[in-house]
Amino acid sequence: MGAIKVHEFTTVDGVVDTPTWTFPYGFPEDLSAAVGALTADAAGILLGRRTYEMFAPAWSTRTVEDDPGAPFFNDSPKHVVSTTLTDPTWSNTEVLGGYDPDRIRELTTHGDLYVSGSTTLVRALLADRLVDELHLFVYPVAVGTGTRLFPEGAPQTPLTLVAADRLSNGVAHLVYGPG
């Protein structure tokens, strides 16, 4: 049985939406290596529709010369949780339909799944205790407004800190497991 490994860029005040606030911090080698370690053993990618719609045009035309992560994103099976996406154009993409925790558990029989962004999906996965590793890359900036992974009024979600690293650009890489 594979693991579900989630990767989120977040601010210190918990904002996870369109991370343009990451740009001033660059993408140094140690950050690249940390994300690469998440994708290295993944048998597939699990995404929500909105993240898929951002990733598909951004990754589908990249080559390994553009970005060493391009082969993973382009060649891996992609599973999209969506009731509205009907005609995916990115290669190796399967639309799963609505959120179904049993179907997602079934996907892990083929190996690890990598999840990036996909806030609504990640909230559901956390609620169903399907996340094995939650990798939060916490940027040293507060932006005040935006979508948060754990919004006000959300249920309590116990987690266990597994690892913590300081990256060269000042980002804290925190790894949590189920609490």
N, C-alpha and C positions, 0 to 999 in steps of 0.2 A: 504494500500500500504506500503510495506516494504522499508527500506532504504538500500542503498549500502554504506558499510563502508569499506574503504581501509586502510590497514596497511602496512607501508613501513619502513624498517630499512634503514637509510641513514647516510652518513657522513656529516660533516659541509660543504664540497664542493659539496654536492649533489649526490654522487655516491650511487647507489642502487643495483648494481649487486652483485652476490654471496657474502653475507656478512660475510666472514670469519674474517673481521676486528672487528666484534662484540665480538669474543671469549675472548679477554683479560678483557672485562667488565662484564663477567658473565651474569647470568639470575636471578637477585635477586627477592625477593617476590613482590616488588612493580611493577616491570616490568611484571612479570607473571600475577599479578592482572589486570594491564592495558590491556594486550592482552586478558586475560580471560573475561574482561568486553565487549570487542568487539565481542567475540564469543558466549557469554552467550545467547543472544536473536536471534542469526542467525538461519534462517531456512535452510540455505544452504551455500555452498562455491562456489565461482566463480573464476576460474583460467584460465590463459593462458597455452598453451601446455608446454612450457619450465618449468614453475613453477610446473605444474602437474608432469612432469617427474622427478623433484627433490623431490617433496613431497611424491609421491606414494611409492617409496622404503624406504624413511626415516620414514614415519608415519605408513604404513600398517602393520608393524610387532610390533609396540609399543603397550603396554598395559597401563592401568591406573597406574599400579605399576611403569612403566618406566617413565611416564609423565602424569600428570593430564589432559592434553589437548588431549590425545590420543583418548578417546571416541568421542569427538567432531569431530576430523578429520576423524576418521574411520567410524563413524555411520551416519554422515550427508550426505545428497545428495550433490554430487559434479558435477558442470557443467563446462565443459572445452570448451573454445573457441579455435577451431582448425580446419584447413582444412586438416591436415595431420595425426592426431591421429585417428586410426580406431578401435583399439582393446584394450580399457582400461582394465587394470587388477585389479585396486583398486576398492573395493566394492562400490556400490552406485554411480558409475560414469556414467554420460551422456555426450556424445560429442555433442556440439551444432552446429558444423560446423563453417563457417566463422563468423566474427563479425557482429552481427545484433542488433542494439540498441533496436528495437521493441521487439525482442525475450527476451532481457535482462530485459526490462521494464515489460514484461509479467511474468518473474520469480519473480519479486518483489511483485506480487499479493499474493504470498505464504508466504511472510515475508521478513525479512532482509537478505541480502547477505553479506557475509564476503569475502573480497579479500585480498590476501597477495602476495607480489612480483608482478609478472605478468605485468612488465613494459609496454610492448606494449599495452596490454589490458587496463591498467589504463590510459595511454595517450589517448586512444580512448574514454573511459568513461568520462574523464575530458573534452575532446573536445565536447562531446555531452551533457555535463552538467548533467551526470547521477550520479556523486559521491555526496552523501549527507554528508559524513564525511571522510576527508582525515587525517589519523593519521600518522604523521611523528615522528618516534623515531630517533632523531638526536644524533649520537654518537660524542663525542668530539675528533674527529680525521679527518684529511684531508689525502686522499690517492693519490690525484693528477690525477689519470686516472681511467676510468671505465665508465660504463653505467650510465647516469643520467636520472632521471625522467623527468626533463625539460632540454632537450639538447639545445645547442646553435642553434639558428635559429627557435626554436619552437615558436608557436604563444603565445601572451600574455594570461595569464590565471589568471583572478582576483579571489581571494579567500578572505574569511573573517576568521580571527582568532577567534575561539570559546573558546579555553582553552589552557593553557600552564602549565606544571608541570615539576619540576626537580625531577628526580628519584635518588635513592640512589647510583647508579653507575655512576652518572654524565651525564646520557642521558637526553636530553630534549624531553618531549612528547608534541608535538604541534598538536592541533586539528584544522583543517580548514573546513569551510563549503563553499558553493558556494558564490562567490563575487557578 
